[in-house]
Amino acid sequence: MFANLSGWHMLILLAIVLLLFGAPKLPALARSVGQSMRILRTEVNTLNDGDAAEPARNSAAER
């Protein structure tokens, strides 16, 4: 989706973001996005660990 963006496109997008949110709010916005990504990764890892452990539980229950 973003593969066709050149440097000018990214500069224009940055200018629009600055206009919408304002420069003082950008660090808080970036921090919020980072925290959300960290929570998402933790949840995905938890789900993947649960899926990997489930067959072991099922085979133990069959005995």
C-alpha positions, 0 to 999 in steps of 0.5 A, spaced: 500 500 500 505 504 501 510 502 497 509 507 491 510 513 496 516 517 494 519 522 499 515 528 497 509 524 499 512 522 506 513 529 507 506 531 505 503 526 510 508 529 515 505 536 514 498 533 514 499 530 521 503 536 524 497 540 522 492 535 525 495 534 531 500 539 532 507 539 534 506 538 542 502 532 541 506 528 537 510 525 542 504 523 546 501 520 540 508 516 538 508 513 545 501 511 545 502 508 538 508 504 541 504 502 547 499 499 543 504 495 539 507 492 545 500 490 548 498 487 541 505 483 541 504 481 548 497 478 546 499 475 540 505 471 543 500 469 549 495 466 544 501 463 540 503 460 546 496 457 548 496 454 541 502 451 542 501 448 549 494 446 547 495 439 543 500 437 549 494 438 554 489 434 549 494 428 548 494 428 556 487 428 557 486 422 552 490 418 556 
